Amino acid sequence: MSDKITVLVAGSWGTALASVLAANHSEVYLWTRKPEQAAEINNSHTNEHFLPGITLPPNIIATTDMETAVKDSKAVVIVAPSSAMRQVAGALKPYWKEGMLCIHATKGFETETVKRMSTVISEELGCTEGEIVVLSGPSHAEEVVRLCPTTVVVASADEHRAAAAQELFINNDFRVYTNRDQVGVELAGALKNIIALGAGLSDGLGFGDNAKAALLTRGLAEISRVGVELGANPLTFSGLAGLGDLVVTATSKHSRNWRAGSMLGQGKPLAEVLESMGMVVEGIRTTKAAYAISLNLNVQMPITDQIYHVLFQGRSPRSAVEALMGRDRKTEMEAISQETWEQWHS
């Protein structure tokens, strides 16, 4: 059987995962829409826009042709932005073969439909969600390509597919756990970006560590609350995809979501923030989707609510924090439903 692996697309995280795979496999194809990016990767073994100063393994081969990228691959890893996921999965469909392993590592929702990425991919490929594997966890691309020790989780309702994905990626620098809770892992990876925006916003306002610690703790509570409502295992949110990814995304200079929030907290308008970032900030789109989900489910997400109003309704960051601090008095456990409590302790 071919040892070829395909990664779609060549952003920072896609390139980092291609680098991990290149350490384990003889041939890794990296698909991009941009001919100049493909030429740079093939000729210079760099991807300077996304990962400056990094030399990529020579067995990463970039191409703009989807058929060339996918033909004879035993696995396809999709790392497209959430806004482009349906288009990329649709482009993959003509070359998709039964038996190929499909993994995605995108942390977000399709904003228009508030669907998870596994749902979008399965609709485009004509397979079940259980045939998709989700890769998530605390993992900055900038550290992965420098071989910093990193631990992630791969999740699928099909434990055999999860185990196959684990085998593809695991090595001495990149440890991989499996998980059956595909929904929870996917939700945790997407929703923590909202809290990371909030953490950056708090830091941008100069509110210090006390405020950020509270924000992360209460943020994890609201992620868990909506996740359980959507069928996730509550324990997932205390694991790598939940707490682990939340901490790394909400506290690191590498985090786009934290940086965007920090600039907003310093008073910069959203349009200016997005222009200066030069890369996708998934938390912004995710905030819009999560706000709609909370209304549809009638689930309280107070941090998400305030960040939504800062991003899309013109509320000042300072007034958003004041609104959170001025909420009705509660006990700490009051926000956890009896049903959630029973699931947690069953």
Stockholm file with secondary structure:
# STOCKHOLM 1.0

chainA/1-346         MSDKITVLVAGSWGTALASVLAANHSEVYLWTRKPEQAAEINNSHTNEHFLPGITLPPNIIATTDMETAVKDSKAVVIVAPSSAMRQVAGALKPYWKEGMLCIHATKGFETETVKRMSTVISEELGCTEGEIVVLSGPSHAEEVVRLCPTTVVVASADEHRAAAAQELFINNDFRVYTNRDQVGVELAGALKNIIALGAGLSDGLGFGDNAKAALLTRGLAEISRVGVELGANPLTFSGLAGLGDLVVTATSKHSRNWRAGSMLGQGKPLAEVLESMGMVVEGIRTTKAAYAISLNLNVQMPITDQIYHVLFQGRSPRSAVEALMGRDRKTEMEAISQETWEQWHS
#=GR chainA/1-346 SS CCCEEEEECCSHHHHHHHHHHHHHCSEEEEECSCHHHHHHHHHHSCCTTTSTTCCCCTTEEEESCHHHHHTTCSEEEECCCGGGHHHHHHHHGGGCCTTCEEEECCCCEETTTTEEHHHHHHHHHTSCGGGEEEEESSCCHHHHTTTCCEEEEEECSSHHHHHHHHHHHCCSSEEEEEESCHHHHHHHHHHHHHHHHHHHHHHHTTCHHHHHHHHHHHHHHHHHHHHHHTTCCGGGGGSIIIIIHHHHHHHCTTCHHHHHHHHHHTTCCHHHHHHHHCSCCHHHHHHHHHHHHHHHHTCCCHHHHHHHHHHHSCCCHHHHHHHHHTSCCCCTTTTSCHHHHHHHHC
#=GC SS_cons         CCCEEEEECCSHHHHHHHHHHHHHCSEEEEECSCHHHHHHHHHHSCCTTTSTTCCCCTTEEEESCHHHHHTTCSEEEECCCGGGHHHHHHHHGGGCCTTCEEEECCCCEETTTTEEHHHHHHHHHTSCGGGEEEEESSCCHHHHTTTCCEEEEEECSSHHHHHHHHHHHCCSSEEEEEESCHHHHHHHHHHHHHHHHHHHHHHHTTCHHHHHHHHHHHHHHHHHHHHHHTTCCGGGGGSIIIIIHHHHHHHCTTCHHHHHHHHHHTTCCHHHHHHHHCSCCHHHHHHHHHHHHHHHHTCCCHHHHHHHHHHHSCCCHHHHHHHHHTSCCCCTTTTSCHHHHHHHHC
//
